[in-house]
């Protein structure tokens, strides 16, 4: 494999088509590894999470020139203050990260990557500090083997829980088989209560509706409305700095343009009561963030909108509904099963 290194945004942008072609066949085809997502992330360094960083994206190509692998890296000082090569997207706003390579190319790519990183042309790193790899990622055993060959050290640390639901493709089957009786009753009761508001009203002026944003002309306003819903939670309000709002706009617009944004709202009497910003990618729904207007809490708008989204996902033959990072209780009430992301720290001998 022929190794190359990208250190500026213009060259990174020129790699978009080849990158996303590789991504579709990658062992880890998560939306946070799409080219448009990571270039949006780099423009603000994660909404200001990192004060500085140097782009060091390592590519590998086959003899015919096609991409065999991408390690989307940047050099910074990590949270321990060490010079570290980290994955683009680290840490807070990208739920799943990894390298890009087809399963058959992954071991050879990781060998070539570590050979380069051990050589004189690599940046001055002290640790490879990689967050948010799924515990099922094939990168983990392949990386452990490549590291062991060189006598380096590798430490793996479990991080957040990442519950998900495997969907059967039928809403009623899902409720009957994957949600316990008590919670099934609660979901139906809350959705029925909202629907009864419409049943008692003029069909031409329904007080409740839910929708997925489709109109690009209204997108920026809809993103702002969603961020305002998020900001009703004090912790999320503190998170949404000016730089982070810019980052959220960039990421949502990039996903919309590429066709995988699912921004949805539940409205009551013309006001947004709940919103979900999800990604609809590769037959999966990836639940990224949510927001509520607590004035409407009597209607349980978050649960109701989540129910509509799960119903939609079943009816539209999505295979997985992924809640991503966080072990909030409601995720398990909707039938999610658990897995985790991990952090991997690699140090050279000596």
Order of alpha helices (4+ residues) and beta strands (2+ residues): beta-alpha-alpha-alpha-beta-beta-beta-beta-beta-beta-alpha-beta-alpha-beta-alpha-alpha-beta-alpha-alpha-alpha-beta-beta-beta-alpha-beta-alpha-beta
